[in-house]
Amino acid sequence: MAVRHFTPAGMLRPTPYHHVSVGTGTTQVHVSGQVARQADGTPVAPGDLAGQVAQVLRNTAVGLAGAGASFADVVRLTFYVTQWSPEKIGDFMAGWRRSRRRSASESPCRPRPL
């Protein structure tokens, strides 16, 4: 399977890796781990978990769109939060909701049964 690696316009550059890989034959898109930064590297919402989650989801949507995909095509989404504690779930979910409000067209990863 051939794999194309690239970073779409609107995502942080330069990085020592590409944000998106697309395998051909059967198509799989892998978007790299995202951080709360704008494409020019400007930090977004320092100290605000909800704002950071919303930005990470926006960045992920840009990466997916660059590959011709959307959250409707996502099979798995994994988050890593530094210094996580269960008390942060409210802020985390607030960021998730904030990202949904900004993109009324779709919700990041609808829950799906396994």
C-alpha positions as CSV (number, residue, x, y, z in Angstrom):
1,M,0.0,0.0,0.0
2,A,1.4,3.4,-1.0
3,V,1.2,6.1,1.7
4,R,1.1,9.8,1.0
5,H,2.3,12.1,3.9
6,F,1.4,15.8,3.9
7,T,0.4,18.8,6.0
8,P,-2.7,20.7,4.7
9,A,-2.9,24.5,4.5
10,G,-4.3,25.8,7.8
11,M,-2.3,23.4,10.0
12,L,0.9,24.2,12.1
13,R,4.1,24.3,10.1
14,P,6.9,23.5,10.2
15,T,6.8,20.3,12.2
16,P,9.3,17.4,12.2
17,Y,6.4,15.2,10.9
18,H,3.4,15.5,8.6
19,H,0.0,15.9,10.1
20,V,-1.9,13.6,7.7
21,S,-1.1,10.3,6.0
22,V,-3.3,8.7,3.4
23,G,-2.8,5.0,2.4
24,T,-4.0,4.1,-1.1
25,G,-5.6,0.9,-2.3
26,T,-8.0,0.9,0.5
27,T,-8.0,4.4,1.9
28,Q,-7.1,5.1,5.5
29,V,-6.4,8.5,6.9
30,H,-4.3,9.0,10.0
31,V,-4.2,12.5,11.5
32,S,-1.3,13.1,13.9
33,G,-1.8,14.1,17.5
34,Q,-2.9,17.7,17.6
35,V,-2.2,20.5,20.1
36,A,-4.0,23.8,20.9
37,R,-2.1,26.0,18.4
38,Q,-3.2,27.9,15.3
39,A,-1.5,27.2,12.0
40,D,1.0,30.0,12.6
41,G,2.0,28.4,15.9
42,T,0.1,30.8,18.2
43,P,-1.0,29.0,21.4
44,V,-4.7,28.9,21.9
45,A,-6.4,29.1,25.3
46,P,-3.3,28.6,27.6
47,G,-4.5,27.2,30.9
48,D,-8.1,26.6,29.6
49,L,-8.7,22.9,29.0
50,A,-12.1,23.6,27.3
51,G,-10.5,26.1,24.8
52,Q,-7.7,23.7,24.1
53,V,-10.0,20.7,23.4
54,A,-12.1,22.9,21.1
55,Q,-8.9,24.0,19.2
56,V,-7.6,20.4,19.0
57,L,-10.9,19.3,17.4
58,R,-10.8,22.2,15.0
59,N,-7.2,21.2,13.9
60,T,-8.3,17.6,13.5
61,A,-11.2,18.7,11.3
62,V,-8.8,20.7,9.1
63,G,-6.6,17.6,8.8
64,L,-9.5,15.4,7.9
65,A,-10.8,17.9,5.4
66,G,-7.4,18.1,3.7
67,A,-7.7,14.3,3.1
68,G,-11.3,14.6,1.8
69,A,-12.7,13.2,5.0
70,S,-14.7,14.4,8.0
71,F,-15.5,13.3,11.5
72,A,-18.3,11.2,10.0
73,D,-15.5,9.0,8.6
74,V,-13.6,8.6,11.9
75,V,-13.2,5.2,13.4
76,R,-11.2,6.1,16.5
77,L,-10.3,9.3,18.3
78,T,-7.9,9.2,21.2
79,F,-7.1,12.1,23.6
80,Y,-4.1,12.5,25.8
81,V,-4.5,15.2,28.5
82,T,-1.5,16.1,30.6
83,Q,-2.0,16.0,34.4
84,W,-5.4,14.4,33.9
85,S,-7.8,14.0,36.9
86,P,-11.4,13.0,36.9
87,E,-12.3,16.5,38.0
88,K,-11.3,17.8,34.6
89,I,-14.1,16.0,32.7
90,G,-16.5,19.0,32.9
91,D,-13.9,21.2,31.2
92,F,-13.1,18.6,28.7
93,M,-16.7,18.1,27.7
94,A,-17.2,21.9,27.6
95,G,-14.5,22.0,24.9
96,W,-16.2,19.2,23.0
97,R,-19.5,21.1,23.1
98,R,-17.8,24.3,22.1
99,S,-16.4,22.6,19.0
100,R,-19.8,21.3,18.1
101,R,-21.3,24.8,18.3
102,R,-18.7,26.2,15.9
103,S,-19.2,23.4,13.4
104,A,-23.0,22.9,13.3
105,S,-22.6,20.6,10.3
106,E,-21.3,17.7,12.2
107,S,-20.3,16.4,15.6
108,P,-16.9,15.1,16.3
109,C,-17.2,11.3,16.3
110,R,-20.8,10.3,17.0
111,P,-20.9,7.5,19.6
112,R,-21.1,4.2,17.9
113,P,-21.6,0.7,19.4
114,L,-18.8,-1.7,18.9
